[in-house]
Amino acid sequence: MSLAESDPSSDLLPERFRRWFAERGWAPRAHQLALLERARADRAALLIAPTGAGKTLAGFLPTLVELSEALPNLSPPAGRGRLVGGAGKSGEGPDDSAPSAAARPAETPPHPARQAALAAPPSPRARGEGFVPRPGGLHTLYISPLKALAVDIARNLELPIAQMGLPIRVETRTGDTPVSRRTRQRKYPPDILLTTPEQLALLLASDDAPYLFGSLRRIVLDELHALVTSKRGDLLSLGLARLWRIAPQLRATGLSATVADPDELARFLVPQPFVPSPARGEGEERAVGQADIVVASGAVQPIVEMLDTKERLPWAGHSARHALAEIYDLIKGNNTTLVFVNTRSQAEMLFQELWRMNDDNLAIALHHGSLDVAQRRKVEDAMAAGRLRGVVCTSSLDLGIDWGDIDLVVNVGAPKGSSRLMQRIGRANHRLDEASRAVLVPSNRFEVLECVAAIDAVAENAQDTPPQRKGALDVLAQHILGCACGEPFVADDLYREVRSAAPYADLSRADFDDTLDFVASGGYALKSYERFARIKQDKQGRWRVANPKVRQAYRLNVGTIVEEAMLKVKLVRSARSKGGGHTGAIARGGRMLGQIEEYFIEGLTPGDTFVFGGEVVRYEAMMEDQVYVSRAADKDARVPSYMGGKFPLSTYLAERVRGLLADKRAWKGLPDQVRDWLALQTKASKVPGRSELVVETFPRAAKYYLVCYPFEGRLAHQTLGMLLTRRLERARARPLGFVANEYALAVWGLGDTSHMIRQGRLDLDALFDPDMLGDDLEAWLAESALMKRTFRYAAIISGLIARRFAGEEKSRRQVLFSTDLVYDVLNKHQPDHVLLRAARADAATGLLDLRRLSDMLTRIKGHIVHKELDRVSPLAVPVMLEIGREAVYGEASDELLAEAADELVREAMEDTSTRRMG
């Protein structure tokens, strides 16, 4: 059966494309043709498809077809049709290798024959599609949330382009791209440019943006669900709004593997209609624009299992060290395995331990965002070539990198969300008609419950991606400054443009004007400081940058990811004698290992050891922004404790965990160790019901404890702990502190809370009343350092405080001093300042998780169950182990934790059961 006979819509494909599919024994999938059909109809589209469904080809198919039809009779000259900056030698990626001899010379304009063909009048078919080719212009922009993903897409696009003989130039542009290549790309744009949201913002903030993007026909947004839930998504949406103004013919295609609300995501892909705010009545719905939605079908259900360890399952902790041998066996038993962990420090520890037991000399690598780019590229290329048996990685590889035949995904620790888990599972077996395989390795007993709930959610294909966010004002401030760095703008025009972006569709004119005033003067309280006046109006009323230094500062500080101050780590020979003393000065230079947070290094003294890049290294010295280390063989090395990489437990998964606990019939499917643990809890106290809040009070070691189990995630629990301690203080319960984990909260003090509740001096309904989110919250925020921290991030993102200048970078201390000073001034003289409003919004949705806490307090109202105990309960043991933990790393930490756990477990089990617990 021919392709045309098998699918009536195959006439959408030109002959060379039909031939290319047929030669490989393939047929285009229905969703790939559907995207091509939407492109012919000049429609934006959102493709929702599982990994392995050919999303990338579907997204680029309209581009390849349109470019090939613009050159219907042109065969590629000898040696052309390759990617400039395509994959090079092993260890080099598209941005690290020089173009091959077969590629177009880097500094020459497009081929003359191609120029002539592009300049010729479009074919009737092309005119019918609304596609008007422009000479030498950029046709398609691809946006990826990860640099590695853009590089991977370039690698995979090269093959079909070369095989079909298409003279199409594809290049990547990331933070790792050499300056010379970036300059050439603006002068001679490729046909397809693969880049990131930050690089798009930089390109738009130049006066030649209309030249570069004027011919843009398509934009492909990959892993869209991962972009829209953060400030990077806000920045991207504003970039899209600017592109729609520069290139009205532009149509967007979104690619997403996991999405909870397709309609919401589809709105991101089209300009939202402008309706002046006063014209909308109270409660009146705003008209919305939406892209067409295409859903791929036919994926095989993944096979997801949980490791039922033969070892003693820890009561607390996150190292999963107990399962190391079993993880190693999984790697050994498969051709290629990805081992995902949730933090960078976990990745370093796990990689180091696996190497210690690697008697079979398996090729196991490490990949996380702090490693040097050359090291990351080497790992990615080796994985693509099938040379590695396993890779220990973090969220740096969560998204759609096609690494060929990956047999198994191992997720160490709880997944925190079903959509995140499905994303990771999708890294295994990039084939639509075969099942992906994954094994979850819980690191403690509570995580077993979370893993079981996540496996059930995957079986039901239940998604829990968070709802689309409202656009942040600090990101808007950065965008306004970026617009002024390009061509001058009129405020009214920019306001209409910004409102076309979905996250900012409801932006009020007052908020826009306040943000504009902030960029222009710093705001009312900062007007007298010249340094905060970054844009000014000309005689025509247009806004432009105040001076060239502002433009330079913007380009050095663009983006929304605020990380702790990073220092470069370089490997040198030790300057120490065998006795431990210095033998001379540290030699400059050395091999770059990567970067590490400044705060971690500040806690070290010369001679301390830690694990970095999979090696045990000794700290020798810090000079300027560089840390010099030497190799060491210390088995008790400290492990870098990175700030990044911790994910909150999703609301949806938390609900499923509560449901699992409430359904005793479901306990039969749990491992014996966990089932026995819950049975002990039932006898000693109570297992929480789905809508209940169980509150336990008990004495221990001359203190009195209150432990509750909201199951709402660490962030919401920390906020609840802060507010409860204030209320307990007023009730004269003399609280001393609190500790929270993902599942529970423990507060301790000198007052006997059991006695106070018994006497009626402490009312639990009043203690947990939702009104704590009013005055108590405001009073706490006014006193805490948390608001200064969130303000610092907003100040950096908005451009008020620049981290980097030409030739220098502010230290963490300098940034702290600058932002804290400004915060105090604004808090005193302009409390409604736009940056303070942005910081409060960030705190509410991020660090405080107020919406979730509010929902929980409402849910438990009238459903609080108090259990007065004489000792700690089995369910309380994990959170009690968080109290007073020493900052000890590696095996020492696990040993201390095990000792404390044994003591608490003995306590919890006294007189409750004669059954032996593991």
Buried (B, 14 or more C-beta within 10 A) or exposed (E): EEBEEEBEEBEBBBEBBBEBBEEEEEBBBEBBBBBBBBBBEEBBBBBBBBBBBBBBBBBBBBBBBBBBBBBEEBEBEEEBBBBBBBBBEEBBBBBBBEBBEEBBEBEEBBBEBBEEBBEEEBBEEBEEBBBEBBBBBBBBBBBBBBBBBBBBBBBBBBEBBBEBBBBBBBBBBBEBBEEEBBEBBBEBBBBBBBBBBBBBBBBBBBEEBBBBBBBBBBBBBBBBBBBBBBBBBBBBBBBBBBBBBBBEBBBBBBBBBBBBBBEBBBBBBBBBEBBEEEEEEEEEEEEBBBBBBBEBEEBBEBBBEBBBBEBEBBBBBBBBBBBBBBBBEBBBEBEBBBBBBBBBBBBBBBBBBBBEEBEEEBBBBBBBBBBBBBBBBBBBBBBBEEEBBBBBBBBBBBBBBBBEEBBBBBBBBBBBBBBBBBBBBBBBBBBBEEBBBBBBBBBBBBBBBBBBBBBBBBEEEBBBBBEBBBBBBBBBBBBBBBBBBBBBBEBEEBBBBBBBBBBBBBBEBEBBEBBBBBBBBBBBBBEEEEEBBBBBEEEEEBBBBBEEBBBBBBBBBBBBEBEBBBBBBBBBEBBBEEEEEBEEEBEEEBEBBBBBBBEBBEEBEBBBBBBBBBBBBBBBBBEEBBBBBBEBEBEEBBBBBBEBBEBBBBBBBBBBBBBBBBEEEBBEEBBEBBBBBBBBBBEBBBBBBBEBBBBBBBBBEEBBBBBBBBBBBBBBBBBBBBBBBBBBEEBEBEBBEBBBBBBBBBBBBEBBBBBBBEEEEBEBEEBBBBEBBEEBBEEBBEEEEBBBBBBBBBBBBBBBBBBEEEEEBBBBEEBBEBBBEBBEBBBEEBEEBBBBBBBBBBBBBBBBBBEBBBBBBEBBBEBBBBBBBEBBBBBBBBBBBBBEBEEBBBBEBBEBBBEBBEEBBEBBBEEBBEEEBB
